[in-house]
Amino acid sequence: MFEPHGKHLIAGNWVSNDATFNSSPASGKSFAYAIGRVSDVDKAVKSAEDAFWSYGYSSRAERAAFLNTIADEIDARAEAITQIGSSETGLPEMRLNGERGRTIGQLRLFATHILQDDYLDIRFDAALPDRQPLPRPELKMVQRPIGPVAVFGASNFPLAFSTAGGDTAAALAAGCPVVVKGHSAHPGTGEIIAEAILAAIKKCNIHPGVFSLIQGGDRKVGSALVEHCLIFVQQGLNLFHFLVS
């Protein structure tokens, strides 16, 4: 049985603080979780920015291996994830098992997708020195990751749209580090998924700032995350910007 320790994961370290909130599971035991602080957000985002300068320029093969390793680590915790997820949300085991499969499938799908280069939308337009009324220089365009991404856990999808859901998978595939603000309806589920991601970070020798999970308990946490000057995008927005030369 999985017993949460109730800490935030910030740049590879499990972090606690004196202020806590108690979970309200649909069944089973309640656990105490550290309340997120603005200082936690700042540390996580700055670590994500630091990670971006290596992870954002990693190869597609390296990122694909990382995504597949996260999927492997989630799969290895299958029974424990279903147990804590069902306890917290009241969702039946069959639903949790299906959603876990969807989460793993999303990670592997993005891993396969980025090994192809068509998503980069690489374009080259030769110079037109004789164009009238003005000549046109040579143009080259490619999509590059934009920087740290904020993702918010969803109350109704504790796996597929939360800690390692589609938004996190897309960001990591693109080369963007992720800071997740966990949902207080299923903090234990978020924690065990964060454990899986941390295990993958260590196995793949990735900068630990590439992923952080900050639990909720205070609305100031979400506000601080989206307003942070180093957070360029949130879920649902474009994870790339165009480089033109």
Disulfide bonds with the S-S distance in Angstrom:
none
